Amino acid sequence: MNTLSVWQLLVLVVRRDLLLAMRRRADVFTTLIFFVMVVSLFPLGVGSEMELLRKMAPGVLWVAALLASMLSLGRLFSADYVDGTLEQMMLAPQSLSILVLGKMIAHWMVSGLPLVLIAPVLGIQFDLSAPAQGVLVLGLLLGTPVLSMIGGIGAALTLGLRGGGVLLSLLVLPLCIPVLIFGTGAVYAISAGLNGAMVSNLALLAAMLMFSLVLTPWVSAQALRISME
Amino acid sequence: MAINWFKYSAPSTFYGLAGKLIPWFALPAAVLFVIGLYIGFFVAPTDAVQGEAYRIIFIHVPASILSMFLYLIMAGYAALGLIFNTRLSSMMATAIAPTGALFAFISLWTGALWGKPMWGAWWVWDARLTSELILLFLYFGFISLHASIDDPRRADRAAALLAVVGSVNVPIIYFSVKWWNTLHQGSTIKFTGTSMHVAMQQAMFITLVACWLYAIAVALTRVRSIILERERHTKWVADLAEVKA
């Protein structure tokens, strides 16, 4: 039983979580629809001047992505917590950090990746130029996994608490501010023709991705142990 | 003679020690506040550029400094509690949090009051203002996570982990906000302290020390209440003179 390599274990967890998500497709779509809806509300709220919308687009899309990922974070551990699977995972001889990382990756593929894929369509609504679109999507591609991973810490800490959803946002949103700044900064930079600034913003996002990839699974595992004892 | 370094790491012994220490911090704090504010308001000269309005720095600067230091100290205590599983460290972290949040709030409030005459706006999205606001959010996160978990031990450890994660994030947040600021609006008006008057320096230093002493006194008072609340089922609490009375 104990012969699974780390890689196999990771693939196993990701496949399992994706399978579970596919059995309940409605959950995936609610996040996506929420994202589209929030983004579409902004022109209704601030008016339809193209100049203004083009300026706001990166911020609006990023904030909406941030909120959408907050909404779906509650599901990261809760189902496994309720039916006892999580307890078994913690008893398993395999590393809990790797299991958590697998769950985070699956969560991103279900709730983050669809947002990245639909972002260009919403970008067209906001009249973004093609290079800006590309940078926006690239930024979201690098940044949304970070949101899932930082959010994972919050989800683990608030596991099984009353009012968990709002509390989770309160804990995680301040920690996600750098992602928002770098993600939107890259798009603003390319719109202003500052290629160097664009690259450095994306590079910082990539650095945050690497940093989170190393640390957050372990921290979330510790948080789970605190929450489950 | 061997000294027992860990004698006061037990809540029961620290309770008494804290009670004895509080007046030694509270009284000097009150006296220094009076002296510092007197120098600040009556001795220090009027600023050449900013007129009388600059005098708010005697509150604003100490509050800002303390709000940042207290977060680090809180995270330090929280980490100690998490690593060594010492109850008192976690209690200290919990006791410091509201004071830190208070100072962050005072810093923002006085900053707004200062900004109105100087910048012409209550709020400017300046890097320092924005990071102070985020710091306040981090304090709120710590306090509300602690408050929403019923089991005190779990609350301590969960909040401690959050504080440690937060302190790792603080430099990242600070620099990201700083770069965001330069990208968006260039330079805002900055108060570069070109050779402050001696009386100004004295007043600021004295109020800073007063704020430190105040923070320590309040944290100790709060930790005493927390100790009593957590240990209310124990015999030593029942034996306390103030509980019996």
Interface residues (C-beta under 8 A of the other chain):
Chain A: I153 L157 T158 L161 R162 G163 L167 L170 L171 L173 P174 L175 I177 P178 I181 F182 G185 Y188 A189 A197 L204 M208 L215 V219 Q222 A223 I226 S227 E229
Chain B: I134 F137 L138 F140 G141 S144 L145 S148 I149 R154 R157 A158 L161 L162 V165 G166 V168 N169 I172 I173 S176 V177 W179 W180 L183 H184
